[in-house]
Amino acid sequence: MRTHWDIIIIGAGPAGMAAACEAISLGASVLVLDRKREPGGQIFCAAGRASEEKRNFLGAEYTRGHELVQRFLQAGPTFLSGAEVWHLKPGVVYASHEGRSLYLTAGQIL
């Protein structure tokens, strides 16, 4: 895996997913790190795999969350699920992923 990115985004909740989609549409290389195994954050937990019946039951906002997760996955950022960020400094992210320590650099960190 590469170690330098245009943008590293910490968190694959609604804001992180939207930022990743926008940055990718502008041609940036994007890495998204999240502690959870799938995107969506707390509010859209499991929205990406929610059935139509469940989305209808939970309402329009949850359906928009499902659509955002799908757009995020289709945009194709590098997504490290199960990643633990343990230190930040300007332009540098230290994280752990699958038993390895990572030293990552970026032009911008969100």
Order of alpha helices (4+ residues) and beta strands (2+ residues): beta-alpha-beta-alpha-alpha-beta-beta-beta-beta
